[in-house]
């Protein structure tokens, strides 16, 4: 029971306090001091900045705190937008850096006293206005349709002027025109809005700087891509007893492109002529330019190919060649051997391919003159072209003949 009475007493006290507050607020209405924070300040005559070649740096707090006095009801009912506060820039000598500017209270709610109206300031941070010319870079995203390519994009103009606060203008390295290609098969021409960029690719907001002109005309020629065989052209002949084995190009084919507005059909692209008379070694590797026709350019190539020339030189090698006897009907003969070593001479690539079994020494007995020991000359048959037996004595064979 005692606890219940205690609760009733507390509730009665709260109600009594509230009633007393209402009485005081509505009857006595006492005055009070209060601080209203972040009341916005409006800049007037800010064209003075331009006349002084100065710019207002962004992200500044242009507000003040007002110390006010008034009745309880009036103070609590006042709003920030009921105060008109201005900073008139025409009255002051402005400079780069920090500028402390007095502000003027133009209007405020009735019955509200502004205690600090004669001691209100804002701080403006200003920078020199500068301008400079920067290049325009076209950024292409995505790719054209397979079998086509986008050629070098062209911007008109190719440079623009950026101006504004030096802090930001100094950071601008170029102006970017971003173009998206999505399966285009024809020349692209469009007007593109520019974005200021730092050297690392970071964007600079147009809130901080001005670009003139703010957009450019971008054209992107679209080209058809085809493949052609590399045709190696040569002049002269190999010297120094060299024989051409092979001549190859790497790559053997190249891609070329031409604008969709033209008609081109090239199946072979010639190299510039290679003078073989200047090749002095068995293997020569040369970088050779390709001849380009009108209206085409190479894709993924610097316009050259690597040509490898392989040659071989003269060499001599001994072969054991079997002896075949013909026209022996009138004699009985004794050779003492069935084969003989013969020195053959020719280019290495040919000599190394010779198979002994395909060669034979033919001894014609019809050349014999009577009986007894004689030396007869053999004929070497099935000898490959460009191969010779320079030592004729090796073709002679001693034979003993007896009439049958």
C-alpha positions in Angstrom: 0.0 0.0 0.0 2.9 2.4 0.9 4.5 1.7 -2.5 1.3 2.5 -4.3 1.0 5.8 -2.5 4.7 6.6 -3.5 3.9 6.1 -7.2 0.9 8.3 -7.0 2.9 11.1 -5.4 5.6 10.9 -8.1 3.0 11.1 -10.9 1.3 14.1 -9.2 4.7 15.9 -9.0 5.4 15.4 -12.7 1.9 16.7 -13.6 2.4 19.7 -11.4 5.8 20.5 -12.9 4.4 20.4 -16.4 1.5 22.6 -15.5 3.9 25.1 -13.9 6.1 25.1 -17.1 3.0 25.8 -19.3 2.0 28.7 -17.0 5.5 30.2 -17.1 5.8 29.7 -20.9 2.5 31.2 -21.8 2.1 33.8 -19.0 5.6 34.9 -17.9 7.4 33.9 -21.2 10.9 34.5 -19.9 13.8 35.4 -22.3 16.7 33.2 -23.0 20.1 33.1 -24.8 20.6 30.5 -27.5 23.1 29.7 -30.3 21.8 28.9 -33.8 24.6 27.1 -35.7 25.3 26.7 -39.4 23.2 29.7 -40.7 24.1 30.0 -44.4 25.8 33.1 -45.8 25.1 34.3 -49.4 27.9 35.8 -51.4 26.9 38.9 -53.3 28.8 40.8 -56.0 30.9 37.6 -56.5 31.7 38.8 -60.0 34.5 40.7 -58.2 36.3 37.4 -58.1 36.5 37.2 -61.9 37.6 40.8 -62.1 40.4 40.0 -59.7 41.4 36.8 -61.6 40.5 34.8 -58.5 38.4 31.7 -57.9 36.6 30.4 -54.9 38.0 27.0 -53.9 35.2 24.4 -53.5 33.9 22.6 -50.4 34.0 25.7 -48.1 31.7 26.2 -45.1 29.9 29.5 -45.9 27.9 29.7 -42.7 28.0 31.4 -39.3 26.7 30.7 -35.8 24.3 33.3 -34.4 24.0 34.1 -30.7 20.4 35.1 -30.2 18.2 36.3 -27.3 14.4 36.1 -27.1 11.5 34.6 -25.4 11.5 30.9 -25.0 8.7 30.4 -27.6 10.3 32.7 -30.2 13.7 31.3 -29.9 12.6 27.7 -30.3 10.3 28.5 -33.2 13.0 30.4 -35.2 14.4 28.7 -38.3 17.7 29.1 -40.2 15.9 30.2 -43.4 14.4 33.2 -41.5 17.8 34.8 -41.3 19.2 36.6 -44.3 23.0 37.0 -44.1 25.2 38.2 -46.9 28.9 38.8 -47.5 29.4 41.6 -50.1 32.7 41.0 -51.9 32.7 44.4 -53.6 33.9 46.1 -50.4 37.1 44.2 -49.9 40.5 43.8 -51.5 40.6 40.1 -52.3 43.8 38.0 -52.5 45.0 34.5 -53.1 44.8 32.4 -50.0 42.8 33.1 -46.8 40.4 36.1 -46.8 38.4 37.0 -43.6 35.2 38.7 -44.8 32.6 40.5 -42.5 29.0 39.5 -43.0 25.9 41.6 -42.8 22.6 40.6 -41.2 19.9 41.8 -43.6 16.9 40.4 -41.9 15.8 38.2 -38.9 12.7 37.1 -37.1 10.9 39.8 -35.1 11.6 40.0 -31.3 14.8 38.0 -31.8 17.9 39.9 -30.7 21.2 39.0 -32.5 23.9 39.4 -29.9 26.9 39.0 -32.1 25.7 40.7 -35.3 28.6 43.1 -35.3 31.2 40.4 -35.0 30.3 37.9 -37.8 32.8 36.8 -40.3 33.4 34.0 -42.8 36.7 32.8 -44.1 37.1 32.5 -47.9 39.9 30.6 -49.5 40.7 31.9 -52.9 43.1 30.8 -55.7 44.5 32.4 -58.8 42.5 31.8 -62.0 44.7 30.3 -64.7 44.3 28.6 -68.0 46.3 26.2 -70.1 46.0 24.2 -73.3 45.8 20.4 -73.0 45.6 17.6 -75.6 42.4 15.7 -76.2 42.7 11.9 -75.9 40.0 9.7 -77.3 39.3 6.6 -75.1 37.7 3.7 -77.0 35.9 1.0 -75.0 34.7 -2.4 -76.2 35.5 -3.7 -79.8 34.1 -3.6 -83.2 32.5 -6.7 -84.8 34.7 -9.6 -85.7 36.5 -9.1 -89.0 36.6 -5.3 -88.5 38.9 -2.9 -86.6 38.7 0.6 -85.4 41.5 2.8 -86.8 43.0 5.8 -85.0 40.3 8.0 -83.6 40.4 11.7 -84.7 39.3 14.5 -82.4 38.4 18.0 -83.8 39.8 20.1 -82.2 42.7 18.0 -80.9 43.4 20.4 -77.9 41.2 22.5 -75.6 41.7 25.2 -73.0 41.0 24.4 -69.3 40.6 27.2 -66.8 39.8 27.7 -63.1 41.6 27.6 -59.8 45.3 27.0 -60.2 45.1 24.2 -57.6 43.0 22.2 -60.0 44.1 23.4 -63.4 47.7 22.5 -62.6 46.5 18.9 -62.1 44.9 18.6 -65.6 47.1 16.5 -68.0 44.6 16.0 -70.8 40.9 16.1 -71.7 39.3 12.7 -72.3 36.6 11.9 -74.9 35.2 8.5 -74.0 33.6 6.6 -76.9 32.0 3.2 -76.7 32.1 1.0 -79.8 29.5 -1.8 -79.8 29.8 -4.1 -82.9 30.1 -1.2 -85.3 30.7 -2.0 -89.0 30.7 1.6 -90.3 32.5 4.8 -89.7 31.6 6.4 -86.4 31.1 10.2 -86.0 29.7 11.7 -82.9 30.0 14.7 -80.5 31.5 13.8 -77.2 31.6 15.7 -73.9 35.1 16.0 -72.4 36.3 15.1 -68.9 39.4 16.6 -67.4 41.9 14.0 -66.3 45.0 13.9 -64.2 48.1 12.1 -65.5 47.2 9.0 -63.5 43.7 8.9 -65.1 41.8 10.3 -62.2 38.9 12.6 -63.2 38.6 16.2 -62.1 35.0 17.4 -61.6 33.7 20.2 -63.8 32.7 21.9 -60.6 36.4 22.9 -60.2 37.4 23.7 -63.7 36.0 24.8 -67.1 36.8 23.2 -70.4 36.4 25.2 -73.6 35.1 23.9 -75.8 33.4 21.4 -73.5 32.8 18.8 -76.3 34.5 17.8 -79.5 33.7 16.0 -82.7 35.2 12.5 -82.7 35.5 10.3 -85.8 36.5 6.7 -85.7 37.2 5.1 -89.1 36.0 1.4 -89.1 38.1 -0.9 -91.3 37.6 -4.4 -92.8 40.4 -6.9 -91.9 41.7 -9.5 -94.3 44.7 -11.8 -94.7 47.2 -12.0 -97.5 50.1 -14.3 -98.2 53.7 -12.9 -98.0 55.4 -13.2 -101.4 59.2 -13.0 -101.1 60.9 -11.1 -103.9 64.6 -11.6 -104.8 67.1 -10.2 -107.2 70.6 -11.5 -108.2 72.1 -14.9 -107.5 73.9 -16.5 -104.6 77.6 -16.4 -105.0 80.6 -17.9 -103.1 79.7 -21.4 -104.3 76.4 -21.3 -102.4 73.2 -23.1 -103.4 69.8 -21.9 -102.3 68.0 -24.6 -100.1 65.0 -22.6 -98.9 63.7 -19.1 -98.3 60.9 -18.6 -95.9 59.0 -15.7 -94.3 57.8 -15.4 -90.7 55.0 -14.8 -90.6 53.9 -16.4 -93.8 50.7 -14.4 -93.9 49.8 -10.9 -92.6 46.6 -9.1 -91.8 45.8 -5.9 -93.5 42.8 -3.5 -93.2 41.1 -1.0 -95.4 38.2 1.4 -94.8 34.7 0.1 -95.3 34.1 2.9 -97.8 36.7 1.4 -100.2 37.0 -1.9 -102.0 40.3 -3.8 -101.8 41.1 -7.5 -102.4 44.8 -8.3 -102.0 45.7 -12.0 -101.8 49.5 -11.5 -101.8 51.8 -8.8 -100.5 55.3 -8.6 -101.9 58.4 -7.9 -99.9 60.9 -5.4 -101.0 63.5 -7.3 -103.3 66.3 -9.2 -101.5 69.6 -9.1 -103.2 70.9 -12.7 -103.0 74.3 -11.7 -104.2 74.9 -10.1 -100.8 74.3 -13.4 -98.9 77.7 -14.8 -97.9 76.7 -17.4 -95.3 74.8 -20.7 -95.3 72.1 -19.1 -93.1 71.0 -15.5 -93.3 68.1 -13.9 -91.3 66.9 -10.6 -92.6 64.2 -8.1 -91.6 62.5 -7.1 -94.8 59.8 -4.4 -95.4 56.5 -5.2 -97.0 55.2 -3.2 -99.9 51.9 -1.5 -99.0 49.3 -0.5 -101.6 47.1 2.5 -101.5 44.3 2.6 -98.9 45.5 -0.3 -96.7 47.6 -0.6 -93.6 48.8 -3.6 -91.6 47.2 -5.0 -88.5 49.3 -6.2 -85.6 52.4 -5.7 -87.7 55.1 -3.0 -88.1 55.1 -3.7 -91.9 58.1 -6.0 -91.8 58.6 -9.8 -91.9 61.6 -11.9 -91.0 63.0 -13.8 -94.0 65.3 -16.7 -93.4 67.6 -17.8 -96.3 69.2 -21.2 -96.0 71.9 -22.2 -98.5 74.6 -24.8 -98.7 78.1 -24.9 -100.1 80.2 -27.3 -102.3 81.5 -30.5 -100.6 83.3 -33.7 -101.6 82.4 -37.2 -100.3 83.6 -40.7 -101.1 81.1 -43.4 -102.0 81.6 -47.1 -102.4 79.9 -47.8 -105.7 79.2 -51.4 -107.1 80.8 -52.4 -110.4 78.5 -53.7 -113.2 80.2 -55.5 -116.2 78.6 -55.4 -119.6 79.5 -56.9 -123.1 81.8 -59.6 -121.6 80.8 -62.4 -124.1 84.2 -62.6 -125.7 86.4 -62.7 -122.6 86.9 -64.2 -119.3 87.8 -61.4 -116.9 89.3 -61.0 -113.4 88.7 -57.7 -111.6 89.6 -58.6 -108.1 87.0 -56.1 -106.7 83.2 -55.8 -106.8 83.0 -52.1 -106.0 85.2 -49.1 -105.9 85.4 -45.8 -103.8 84.6 -42.8 -106.0 84.9 -39.2 -104.8 81.7 -37.2 -105.6 81.4 -33.4 -105.5 78.3 -31.2 -105.2 76.3 -29.1 -102.9 75.9 -30.4 -99.4 72.1 -30.7 -99.5 72.4 -32.9 -102.7 75.4 -35.0 -101.7 73.8 -35.9 -98.3 70.8 -37.3 -100.1 72.7 -39.7 -102.4 71.9 -43.4 -101.8 74.8 -45.8 -102.8 72.4 -48.4 -104.1 71.1 -46.0 -106.8 74.6 -45.6 -108.3 76.7 -48.0 -110.3 80.0 -48.1 -112.2 79.5 -49.7 -115.6 82.5 -51.5 -117.1 82.1 -52.0 -120.8 84.3 -55.0 -122.0 83.7 -54.1 -125.6 86.4 -51.4 -125.0 89.0 -54.1 -124.3 91.9 -54.6 -126.7 93.0 -58.1 -126.6 94.1 -60.3 -123.7 96.2 -59.5 -120.7 96.2 -56.7 -118.1 94.4 -53.5 -119.2 93.0 -50.4 -117.6 89.5 -49.6 -118.7 87.5 -46.5 -117.9 84.1 -47.0 -116.3 80.9 -44.9 -116.7 79.2 -43.6 -113.6 75.4 -43.9 -114.0 72.4 -42.4 -112.1 74.5 -39.5 -110.9 72.2 -36.7 -109.6 72.2 -33.4 -111.4 74.8 -30.9 -110.2 77.0 -33.7 -108.8 80.2 -34.7 -110.5 83.2 -37.1 -110.1 86.1 -34.7 -110.5 88.8 -37.3 -110.2 88.7 -39.2 -113.5 91.4 -41.6 -112.5 89.1 -43.1 -109.9 86.9 -44.3 -112.7 89.6 -46.4 -114.2 89.7 -50.1 -113.3 92.5 -52.7 -113.9 91.3 -55.9 -115.4 93.0 -59.2 -116.6 91.3 -60.5 -119.8 91.4 -64.0 -121.3 89.7 -65.1 -124.5 87.1 -67.7 -124.0 
